[in-house]
Amino acid sequence: MTVFLDKAQPKTWEAAQTFSAAVSEAATELPLNHVSREELESAQVSLGDEAFAAAQWVGVAINTFNRISLLSLHPVRERNADGKIVR
């Protein structure tokens, strides 16, 4: 997912979500490319250092959980159209 971010974008909830998603996505797609580096720079400017660091840790935590989950080879339970587990 490539999200093009504007450094002048106002600090709204939606903008914060967009920047946070870009930070998490960058943690998934390593090594960083030119576009990813620009997105991270924009995210840090918009979110501020503390929120940017938090978004990085969230991305690391999610990616770690997903990798452990995949490596465990656990069976994925079937879900219905409402997202409820089918027994």
N, C-alpha and C positions, 0 to 999 in steps of 0.2 A: 504494500500500500504506500503510495507516494502522496504525501500531502504537501502542497505548496503553501508556504506560510508567508504572511506579510508582516514584517516587523512593526508596521504602523497599526496593525489590527488592534482594536480596543480590547480591554480586559473584560470580557463577558464570560459567563459560564460556558457558552458554546465554544468560544475561542480557547478557553482553558482546557476544555475537553479535547479539542483538536490538537493543541500543542502537546498535551499529555499523551495522546495516542501516538503522535509522531515520535516522542521520546521512547515510549514502550516499543514501538515498531523498530526503531533504530537498534535497540538491544537484541532484537530477533535476527536482524540481517547484518551480520558482521562479515567482513570488515566494512567500515563505513565508506561510502562513495562521496563524491563532491556534493550531490544533492542532499544526502543525509546529513552531512556536516553543516550545510546551510540551514537545514530545518532545525537541527539541534541548537544552533546559535540563535535563531529566531525564537525558539521555544524558551531558551534561557533568558533572553531579553524580556520576553512577554511575561513569563511565569515568575521570574525572580529566582535567586539562587536556592532558597529553601524549598520552594515548590518544585523546581527543576530537579533537585536532588531526590526529593520524594518520588517524583515521577520515574526517575531512573531506577530507584529501588523497587518500585512496583513492577516495572518491566522485567527486572532481574528475577524477582520472586515468581512472577507468572511464568516466565520462560523456564525457570528451574523446576517448578511444579509440573509443567507440561512435559519436560524431558524425562523426569523421573516416572511420570505416569506412562509415557510411551515405552520406556525401557522395562517397566514392570510386566508388560504384556497382559495386563488384567483384562477380563472380558468387559466390553462396553454393553451396558444394559439397554435394551430396546425401549424406545419412548413413543408415545402416541402423538397425535397431531397437537395436543395441548401441552406437550413436553413432560407429561407424567410417565413414570416408569411403568412399563407393562410387565406384569408378573407371569 
